[in-house]
Amino acid sequence: MNMLAEASAKDISQSVNPNTFEENADVARQGGNVAKVARKELEARTGKKVVTALNAKAVLKTTENPKEIAPGKAKKKK
């Protein structure tokens, strides 16, 4: 989702060509909104949450050993 927000903000910025900090902040918000709308649409269509407490490293581990980490029970780093 973060990559979508960044790519959207970049494309919006190139088309709008903001000059001030406030204009740039508005472009960043618009890029974030694109990702938000996409996330909500995906969740509505799949019936599953896109954002979880698990990080990518933990998710990759669970594909190797699914019983190791249950959703919502991510291990904290020490």
URKA-V987818 format. One record per helix or strand of 3 or more residues. SS is the DSSP state (H for helix, E for strand). FROM is the first residue (numbers start at 1). LEN is the number of residues. If there is no record, write none. Layout:
SS;FROM;LEN
SS;FROM;LEN
This chain:
H;2;15
H;21;26
H;56;9
